[in-house]
Amino acid sequence: MSISIPSNKYLFPIEPRRSALLSDLWQYQLSERYISDAAIRHLADAHHLSVIEVEGVASFYHFFQRQPAGKHTIYLDNSIVATLKGSEKIKVAFEQATGARTGSVDASGTFGLFDTPCIGLSDHQPAALIDFYPFTDLNEKKVKEIVDLLRQGKTAKEIYDVPDDHLRYLPDNNRSILFADENTGEAVGKLQAHTPESILELLQKTDIRGKGGAFFSTWLKWDACRKQAASPKFIICNADEGEPGTFKDRVLLNSQTPSMLEGMIIAAYTVGATYGIIYLRGEYRWLEEKIQQNIDDFRAKGLLGVNAAGIKGFKFDIRLETGAGSYVCGEETALLESLEGKRGEPRIKMYLPVEKGYLQLPTVVNNVETFCTVARLLQMGLSEYIKRGIPGSPGTKLISISGDCRLPGTYEIEWGMPVLELLDLCQADDPFMIQVSGPSGHSISMKEQHHRICMPGAGIPDSMNCGGSFMVFGKNNDLLDILLNFASFFKQESCGVCTPCRAGNFIIQRKLAHLCHGTGDSADLQELKKWAILMEASSRCGLGKTAGNAIIDTIEKFENYFSQRLPETGNTGIRAFDMVAAVQEYEKFKPLAP
Amino acid sequence: MKKKCAFWIDGKSYEADEGENLVDAALAHQLFIPSLCYHKHLEPPLGTCRTCICKINGKYGPACTEKVHDGLQIELNTPELLDMRKAVVEMMFAEGNHFCPSCEKSGACDLQHMGYELGVATARFPHLFEDRLIDFKPKRMIMEHNRCIKCRRCVEEVFTDEGKRVFMYVNRGNETFVGIDYEQESRLSEAQALHAMKLCPTGAIIVRGESLPRPLGDRIFDNQSVQKDFHSAPIQQMEADPKEKKRVATVSLAGCFGCHMSLLDIDTGILDVAELVSFDKSPLTDIKKFSGRCHLGLVEGGCCNSHNIEVLQYFRKMCDVLVVVGECAVWGGVPAMRNTIPLSECLEEAYLHSLTSETGETIIPYHEDLPKMLDRVYACNEIVKVDYSIPGCPPSAEHIWKAVKSILFGAEFSLLYAEFKYD
């Protein structure tokens, strides 16, 4: 692969060359398998930046390796679902087969073995990315075979597993919205009959809200952007679902990219945008070619470009950008920073993206599922759409189910389905705790099994929302292990800018590790809860604000469990202390017996 | 002329220019909002340190990113918010390795100053003791990453004449640090370098050859609080007959006895004390064993070996109230400088590779009669519950005795700003 730096030719003419920095770094990563000091210097010169600034960007994204990462780089998923499906054994198998210890490269430089958070394959665990291609449902034998094939000179691209969509459930009687039959271009074909105002009205009446999990009203967002005087405007598709346990957008990107593109075109038409960008998470690089093919097809059909969708004077084009491993980039302002070729640090909330977004221009950022839904709404019309779901929460939601159930996969449910029904559908035999909307979401106990899943603020009693991730945990799991896995994840994924999130997650992770180790009691648990509440109030963005959710929820809802799991706090004032562990290192100096 | 507006803090109305930063607008009315990253002319504000957290129109948010306007409702000094801001500052102390007694910036450090203003005697969080680099490579500066609070001021403010950044965040999550560009740094003028040092709220950026011009006791933050009504945190008093003669025990664990020396600094006051209290087990009396239960235990030093742990646990058992005295007891202090280095490296350096040790002639001591070294130095509150912490290296005699008198005899506890120090 030849490297051309800066690779800004693929950018829109208005974008500065800095926006190509991530793509430039990817070129080095893919061709040299790491980003050398020379590469950093070269990039700094090409972009007229100081070396430390490029270093700052490269070191932010964990798929950019600063040391040689092997001819083949293996990233093993270490999310909680992977763990409970036996990823520890797979790790050992990879270590034995490759000769590399996790976190390093084998002596010959052939294989690099690393951990990575959820890669969007929770229905196929244990799973790994090898040279950014997915390998699913791993077992020890399969690991050996894969490594042998790679040694024989096969490429990951030749032998990877195409993950099954595991589309387990669609609403009965053709009531699916996202997977209804469609012809590409049908939805945007209807644009001719619409004005921006009529589309906004449609969105308002159907109460479509952001399906990435924030549930912000889509019409309000689009309307606010439409009213901005500045131009050009941008439509950004957030295809960076990083929440552990979610993979619904993977499924949509695999089969419904045309819908997503149509949704973006509709958004552009409504707000008067000229440019669209899809920000694809680095974990889904293997889907890049397919998505790009769809974009090219759209262009060939005249759906994109000058007079897009056959509308005179409507100019709109879409390009694809790929992230490089960073959970926080799913936060919309961090995503914008990342697109600008910077560290993916969330911005302070002085302006909304619709006011000053990408390049400080008015920008709409929506999730893959939201764009798909809008396209289908236009296709089926208001009266059909609102038949789905329940009053106050019309429509459907795509949910990724994983963990202790027999049918992990993708479920499109109508809003209003009770938790219990969903648990029956996925054949969860012995559920104990469910983590809804991922580690940053909420933990629920079986006491809430009759709660209905719907949009927040719908005024429906005993209800809860779900952004997509739905992880089921059976009784054989240790809640402390689960919390520790979440805390380790947040500790690494914090952008590092604000104190409560950067230090707080680390402090909490340490404490949980002590509790798992057995040094600690119920008083420590209460302390953890206080710290989680502090982080919620004082952190800079959603990551820090929600990182302690699972701690707060489980301590409140699983009181009995913890009272048995941890010793009572005594009244001696003496804390638990592991003397054996504390003197272990010193014991090395004990003289050998003569 | 700027338009005036009326905004509210804790139920009282104040006037300011519309659009003025809330931190400044409040200070103009002598209302102190603690802040560390906030730097007046950086726009947009950084919003990184989160020390200024308050409630803005009912929602938690930092004051530094807020501009005042008509009707703005701020909750500032509720007990919850006071404690929250204190917790954020404590978090910074727990995260970094802040050894005030050995820091060039001590006395002129904004972080230390916030600690004083908010009465941070100890961090509620265990210190992390992460190993951090001291970068001696830059031409003009030394970058002391142990002290950096990642406020971002230098990142956004220091540029070369060519407009290139000199500082930038590197890595992510708990491994984030502020990296320095050696090449760009070497292009800074002496004045630009000094500006960077001045900009740094802690002692993370030190220009070579620079030292603080003012002596101890006369430094910027030594004497005067910025708060109109500074008052120290209250102290829990004992429920006991104030006339009864109180028994006090003291001990020095991993300390230097400096705190015990400070105890004696009340000069003739010690005669009054001797009438009110009797010393039980203590190096002052040379009594080795407890003769009975004590009302108060004063502990100097943290725990660096197995014996320290046992003594401290026994003190907790034998004393009604336990007070830790000095930086070492509070969080580890100077002995905890080894906490970022593996124990074996420390021992090998001290016993095998030191200048005075001859190869093959020295050993690392180990004997069943010797206490065992712990993997790191532990703060007293990691081992036992501590009732009150007195910071300082050493703490002032006034602070110690005011605390003791208040705890034992119910005397009013009122600490002066100048009596509360970390060095």
HADDOCK unambig.tbl for C-alpha pairs under 7 A between the chains (distance, minus, plus):
assign (segid A and resid 49 and name CA) (segid B and resid 164 and name CA) 6.13 0.50 0.50
assign (segid A and resid 50 and name CA) (segid B and resid 164 and name CA) 5.62 0.50 0.50
assign (segid A and resid 50 and name CA) (segid B and resid 165 and name CA) 5.94 0.50 0.50
assign (segid A and resid 51 and name CA) (segid B and resid 181 and name CA) 6.54 0.50 0.50
assign (segid A and resid 52 and name CA) (segid B and resid 167 and name CA) 6.99 0.50 0.50
assign (segid A and resid 52 and name CA) (segid B and resid 168 and name CA) 6.11 0.50 0.50
assign (segid A and resid 52 and name CA) (segid B and resid 179 and name CA) 6.68 0.50 0.50
assign (segid A and resid 52 and name CA) (segid B and resid 180 and name CA) 6.55 0.50 0.50
assign (segid A and resid 52 and name CA) (segid B and resid 181 and name CA) 5.16 0.50 0.50
assign (segid A and resid 53 and name CA) (segid B and resid 165 and name CA) 6.85 0.50 0.50
assign (segid A and resid 53 and name CA) (segid B and resid 168 and name CA) 5.79 0.50 0.50
assign (segid A and resid 55 and name CA) (segid B and resid 170 and name CA) 6.69 0.50 0.50
assign (segid A and resid 56 and name CA) (segid B and resid 168 and name CA) 6.07 0.50 0.50
assign (segid A and resid 56 and name CA) (segid B and resid 169 and name CA) 5.51 0.50 0.50
assign (segid A and resid 56 and name CA) (segid B and resid 170 and name CA) 4.28 0.50 0.50
assign (segid A and resid 56 and name CA) (segid B and resid 171 and name CA) 6.55 0.50 0.50
assign (segid A and resid 59 and name CA) (segid B and resid 170 and name CA) 6.00 0.50 0.50
assign (segid A and resid 59 and name CA) (segid B and resid 171 and name CA) 4.68 0.50 0.50
assign (segid A and resid 60 and name CA) (segid B and resid 170 and name CA) 6.84 0.50 0.50
assign (segid A and resid 60 and name CA) (segid B and resid 171 and name CA) 4.94 0.50 0.50
assign (segid A and resid 60 and name CA) (segid B and resid 172 and name CA) 5.31 0.50 0.50
assign (segid A and resid 348 and name CA) (segid B and resid 47 and name CA) 6.76 0.50 0.50
assign (segid A and resid 491 and name CA) (segid B and resid 173 and name CA) 5.69 0.50 0.50
assign (segid A and resid 491 and name CA) (segid B and resid 174 and name CA) 6.10 0.50 0.50
assign (segid A and resid 492 and name CA) (segid B and resid 172 and name CA) 6.93 0.50 0.50
assign (segid A and resid 492 and name CA) (segid B and resid 173 and name CA) 4.72 0.50 0.50
assign (segid A and resid 492 and name CA) (segid B and resid 174 and name CA) 6.47 0.50 0.50
assign (segid A and resid 493 and name CA) (segid B and resid 173 and name CA) 5.49 0.50 0.50
assign (segid A and resid 494 and name CA) (segid B and resid 172 and name CA) 6.65 0.50 0.50
assign (segid A and resid 494 and name CA) (segid B and resid 173 and name CA) 4.34 0.50 0.50
assign (segid A and resid 495 and name CA) (segid B and resid 172 and name CA) 5.29 0.50 0.50
assign (segid A and resid 495 and name CA) (segid B and resid 173 and name CA) 5.22 0.50 0.50
assign (segid A and resid 496 and name CA) (segid B and resid 172 and name CA) 5.33 0.50 0.50
assign (segid A and resid 496 and name CA) (segid B and resid 173 and name CA) 4.41 0.50 0.50
assign (segid A and resid 496 and name CA) (segid B and resid 174 and name CA) 6.29 0.50 0.50
assign (segid A and resid 496 and name CA) (segid B and resid 176 and name CA) 5.52 0.50 0.50
assign (segid A and resid 497 and name CA) (segid B and resid 48 and name CA) 5.80 0.50 0.50
assign (segid A and resid 497 and name CA) (segid B and resid 150 and name CA) 6.87 0.50 0.50
assign (segid A and resid 498 and name CA) (segid B and resid 48 and name CA) 4.45 0.50 0.50
assign (segid A and resid 498 and name CA) (segid B and resid 49 and name CA) 5.55 0.50 0.50
assign (segid A and resid 498 and name CA) (segid B and resid 50 and name CA) 6.83 0.50 0.50
assign (segid A and resid 499 and name CA) (segid B and resid 48 and name CA) 6.77 0.50 0.50
assign (segid A and resid 499 and name CA) (segid B and resid 49 and name CA) 5.41 0.50 0.50
assign (segid A and resid 499 and name CA) (segid B and resid 50 and name CA) 6.67 0.50 0.50
assign (segid A and resid 499 and name CA) (segid B and resid 92 and name CA) 6.97 0.50 0.50
assign (segid A and resid 500 and name CA) (segid B and resid 88 and name CA) 6.67 0.50 0.50
assign (segid A and resid 502 and name CA) (segid B and resid 173 and name CA) 5.61 0.50 0.50
assign (segid A and resid 502 and name CA) (segid B and resid 174 and name CA) 5.33 0.50 0.50
assign (segid A and resid 503 and name CA) (segid B and resid 91 and name CA) 6.76 0.50 0.50
assign (segid A and resid 503 and name CA) (segid B and resid 95 and name CA) 5.97 0.50 0.50
assign (segid A and resid 503 and name CA) (segid B and resid 174 and name CA) 6.41 0.50 0.50
assign (segid A and resid 506 and name CA) (segid B and resid 174 and name CA) 6.36 0.50 0.50
assign (segid A and resid 534 and name CA) (segid B and resid 84 and name CA) 6.65 0.50 0.50
assign (segid A and resid 537 and name CA) (segid B and resid 60 and name CA) 5.67 0.50 0.50
assign (segid A and resid 538 and name CA) (segid B and resid 50 and name CA) 6.24 0.50 0.50
assign (segid A and resid 538 and name CA) (segid B and resid 53 and name CA) 6.26 0.50 0.50
assign (segid A and resid 538 and name CA) (segid B and resid 60 and name CA) 6.85 0.50 0.50
assign (segid A and resid 538 and name CA) (segid B and resid 61 and name CA) 6.72 0.50 0.50
assign (segid A and resid 572 and name CA) (segid B and resid 317 and name CA) 6.98 0.50 0.50
assign (segid A and resid 573 and name CA) (segid B and resid 316 and name CA) 6.80 0.50 0.50
assign (segid A and resid 573 and name CA) (segid B and resid 384 and name CA) 5.56 0.50 0.50
assign (segid A and resid 573 and name CA) (segid B and resid 385 and name CA) 4.83 0.50 0.50
assign (segid A and resid 574 and name CA) (segid B and resid 313 and name CA) 6.37 0.50 0.50
assign (segid A and resid 574 and name CA) (segid B and resid 383 and name CA) 6.37 0.50 0.50
assign (segid A and resid 574 and name CA) (segid B and resid 384 and name CA) 4.37 0.50 0.50
assign (segid A and resid 574 and name CA) (segid B and resid 385 and name CA) 6.22 0.50 0.50
assign (segid A and resid 575 and name CA) (segid B and resid 383 and name CA) 5.30 0.50 0.50
assign (segid A and resid 575 and name CA) (segid B and resid 384 and name CA) 5.21 0.50 0.50
assign (segid A and resid 577 and name CA) (segid B and resid 383 and name CA) 6.68 0.50 0.50
assign (segid A and resid 582 and name CA) (segid B and resid 374 and name CA) 5.21 0.50 0.50
assign (segid A and resid 582 and name CA) (segid B and resid 375 and name CA) 5.25 0.50 0.50
assign (segid A and resid 583 and name CA) (segid B and resid 372 and name CA) 6.48 0.50 0.50
assign (segid A and resid 583 and name CA) (segid B and resid 373 and name CA) 6.29 0.50 0.50
assign (segid A and resid 583 and name CA) (segid B and resid 374 and name CA) 4.95 0.50 0.50
assign (segid A and resid 583 and name CA) (segid B and resid 375 and name CA) 6.04 0.50 0.50
assign (segid A and resid 585 and name CA) (segid B and resid 343 and name CA) 6.99 0.50 0.50
assign (segid A and resid 585 and name CA) (segid B and resid 375 and name CA) 6.36 0.50 0.50
assign (segid A and resid 586 and name CA) (segid B and resid 372 and name CA) 6.86 0.50 0.50
assign (segid A and resid 586 and name CA) (segid B and resid 373 and name CA) 6.01 0.50 0.50
assign (segid A and resid 586 and name CA) (segid B and resid 374 and name CA) 6.98 0.50 0.50
assign (segid A and resid 589 and name CA) (segid B and resid 364 and name CA) 6.91 0.50 0.50
assign (segid A and resid 589 and name CA) (segid B and resid 366 and name CA) 6.61 0.50 0.50
assign (segid A and resid 590 and name CA) (segid B and resid 366 and name CA) 5.88 0.50 0.50
